[in-house]
């Protein structure tokens, strides 16, 4: 089975290593997109919950609002990480674990978004609109053939994604020892430029995800892989949204 590699850690070729051409009920692109839409709705539902919790408290005591949603952020972050591991190592369970992942991520995103919305009014709607616009644009560029998924493109995106992951990992470790990495997280020209590059790489990962899902479908992967494909696409979308939100917050902090 020849399936495009992806820099998304969810989409590893070993998941599709088996020959599924005899499967009676196979994965389709439309089925994967439908399940992606359902996962997106679950993310929104989880986000609305923590968003409302935050602003209920913020209406009376803005300083205490972040503390009020902190437990939900913890639940969402840890729960999301655990369900990612479960889904990656057992794709057969993705019909259950992927929706659970979406709810956990919604809890996390809702809290983070609410905190930034209180600081910079209107930032969340702009981030959501830009995320959906980038998704639609990358889907159009892929489907129209304007962006062709070649081996060189795949390797370039993979290398760039790995580099970004390494930078974030090093910055996390350095932060634990009190190192000041404002050049990455501040609002300097370099920091904003870095965020622009990360958003671009996250967007290009969507193209690889589209190609991977399409070729897996053409290869006759089993029906449950629609959930797995939707899950992998959602992982990239969550990353893209967070990076766009980070970029907009850097720009807003300059005003």
C-alpha positions in Angstrom: 0.0 0.0 0.0 1.5 3.3 -1.1 0.2 6.0 1.2 1.7 9.5 1.5 3.7 10.1 4.6 2.6 13.0 6.8 4.4 15.1 9.4 1.3 14.7 11.6 2.4 12.1 14.2 -1.1 10.6 14.0 -0.8 9.7 10.4 2.0 7.1 10.5 2.2 4.5 7.7 2.2 1.6 10.1 -1.4 2.3 10.8 -2.2 1.4 7.2 0.4 -1.3 6.7 -2.2 -4.0 6.4 -3.8 -4.8 3.0 -7.5 -3.8 3.4 -8.5 -4.3 -0.2 -10.9 -7.1 0.8 -12.7 -5.1 3.4 -16.4 -5.0 2.7 -17.0 -1.7 4.4 -14.3 0.7 3.5 -13.1 4.2 4.4 -14.3 7.1 2.1 -13.2 10.7 1.9 -16.8 12.0 2.4 -17.2 9.8 5.4 -14.0 11.2 6.9 -15.1 14.8 6.3 -18.5 14.1 7.9 -16.8 12.7 11.0 -14.4 15.7 11.0 -17.4 18.0 11.1 -18.9 16.0 14.0 -15.6 16.3 15.9 -15.5 20.0 15.3 -19.0 20.3 16.8 -17.8 18.4 19.9 -14.8 20.7 20.2 -17.2 23.7 20.0 -19.5 22.2 22.7 -16.6 21.6 25.1 -15.2 25.1 24.4 -18.6 26.7 25.1 -18.7 25.0 28.5 -15.4 26.5 29.7 -16.0 29.8 27.9 -19.3 30.2 29.8 -17.7 29.1 33.1 -15.0 31.8 32.7 -17.2 34.7 31.9 -19.8 33.8 34.6 -17.0 34.4 37.1 -15.4 37.3 35.2 -18.7 39.2 35.3 -18.3 39.6 39.1 -14.5 39.1 39.6 -12.3 39.2 36.5 -9.2 38.4 38.5 -10.6 35.1 39.7 -11.9 34.0 36.3 -8.7 32.3 35.2 -8.5 30.3 38.5 -12.1 29.2 38.1 -11.4 27.5 34.7 -7.9 26.2 35.6 -9.1 22.8 36.7 -11.0 22.4 33.4 -7.9 23.4 31.5 -6.0 20.7 33.4 -8.7 18.1 32.7 -8.8 19.1 29.0 -5.0 19.1 28.6 -4.3 15.8 30.4 -7.4 14.1 29.0 -6.6 15.2 25.5 -3.0 13.9 25.7 -4.2 10.5 27.1 -6.8 10.1 24.4 -4.3 11.0 21.7 -2.0 8.1 22.9 -5.0 5.7 23.1 -6.1 6.6 19.6 -2.6 6.5 18.0 -1.8 3.1 19.5 -5.3 1.6 19.0 -6.9 3.1 15.9 -9.7 0.5 16.1 -11.0 2.4 19.1 -11.0 5.8 17.3 -14.8 5.7 17.0 -14.9 6.2 20.8 -11.6 7.9 21.6 -11.8 10.5 18.8 -15.0 12.1 20.1 -13.7 12.0 23.7 -10.5 13.7 22.5 -12.6 16.4 20.8 -14.5 17.2 24.0 -11.3 17.4 26.0 -9.7 19.7 23.5 -12.8 21.8 23.5 -12.5 22.3 27.3 -8.8 23.3 26.8 -9.4 25.7 23.9 -12.5 27.3 25.5 -10.6 28.2 28.6 -7.5 29.5 26.7 -9.7 31.5 24.3 -11.7 33.0 27.1 -8.6 34.2 28.9 -7.3 35.9 25.8 -10.7 37.3 24.8 -10.9 39.1 28.2 -7.5 40.7 27.4 -8.1 41.4 23.7 -11.8 41.7 22.8 -12.7 40.1 19.5 -9.6 38.1 19.2 -11.3 34.7 19.3 -13.8 35.3 16.5 -10.9 36.5 14.3 -8.9 33.4 15.2 -11.8 31.1 14.4 -12.5 32.9 11.1 -8.9 32.7 10.1 -8.6 29.1 11.0 -11.6 28.1 8.9 -10.4 30.4 6.0 -7.0 28.7 6.0 -8.6 25.3 6.1 -10.9 26.1 3.2 -8.0 27.7 1.2 -5.7 24.7 1.7 -8.4 22.3 0.8 -9.1 24.3 -2.4 -5.4 24.4 -3.3 -5.1 20.7 -2.8 -8.2 19.7 -4.6 -7.5 22.0 -7.5 -3.9 20.6 -7.9 -2.3 24.0 -7.3 -0.3 22.4 -4.5 0.9 19.0 -5.4 2.1 16.6 -2.7 5.5 15.6 -3.9 8.3 13.8 -2.0 10.3 17.0 -1.7 7.3 18.9 -0.3 6.6 16.2 2.2 10.2 16.1 3.4 10.3 19.8 3.6 7.2 20.1 5.7 8.2 17.2 7.9 11.6 18.8 8.6 10.1 22.2 9.3 7.5 20.6 11.7 10.2 18.6 13.5 12.2 21.8 13.8 9.3 23.7 15.3 8.6 20.9 17.8 12.3 20.9 18.8 12.2 24.7 19.3 9.1 24.4 21.5 10.6 21.5 23.5 13.9 23.4 24.1 12.0 26.5 25.1 9.8 24.5 27.5 12.9 22.9 29.2 14.7 26.3 29.3 11.6 27.8 30.9 11.7 25.3 33.7 15.1 26.6 34.6 13.9 30.2 34.5 15.4 31.2 31.2 13.7 34.2 29.5 12.6 33.3 26.0 10.7 36.5 25.3 12.2 36.5 21.7 9.8 33.6 21.0 6.8 34.5 23.1 7.0 38.3 23.2 5.7 40.8 20.6 9.0 41.6 18.9 9.3 41.5 15.1 11.3 38.3 15.4 8.6 36.7 17.6 5.8 37.7 15.2 7.8 36.5 12.2 8.4 33.1 14.0 4.6 32.8 14.6 3.9 33.5 11.0 6.2 30.8 9.9 4.6 28.3 12.3 1.1 29.2 11.1 2.3 28.6 7.5 3.8 25.2 8.4 0.7 24.2 10.3 -1.4 25.1 7.2 0.8 23.1 4.9 0.4 20.1 7.2 -3.3 20.2 6.3 -2.4 19.5 2.7 -0.4 16.4 3.7 -3.3 15.3 5.9 -5.7 15.7 2.9 -3.4 13.6 0.7 -3.0 11.0 3.4 -6.7 10.6 3.9 -7.5 10.5 0.2 -4.8 7.8 -0.5 -5.8 5.8 2.5 -9.4 5.8 1.2 -8.3 4.8 -2.3 -6.3 1.9 -0.8 -9.4 0.5 0.8 -8.8 1.1 4.5 -11.5 -0.1 6.8 -14.5 2.0 7.8 -13.2 2.8 11.3 -10.3 4.6 9.8 -12.7 7.5 8.9 -12.7 8.3 12.6 -9.0 8.0 12.7 -8.5 10.2 9.7 -10.9 12.8 11.2 -9.0 12.6 14.5 -5.7 13.3 12.8 -7.1 16.2 10.8 -8.5 17.6 14.0 -5.1 17.5 15.7 -3.7 19.7 13.0 -6.7 22.1 13.1 -6.3 22.5 16.9 -2.6 23.3 16.4 -3.4 25.8 13.6 -6.0 27.5 15.7 -3.7 27.9 18.7 -0.9 29.2 16.6 -3.2 31.8 14.9 -4.5 32.8 18.4 -0.9 33.2 19.6 -0.1 35.3 16.6 -3.1 37.6 17.0 -2.4 38.0 20.7 1.2 39.1 19.9 -0.1 41.7 17.4 -2.9 42.9 19.8 -0.4 43.4 22.6 1.4 46.0 20.5 -1.6 48.3 20.4 
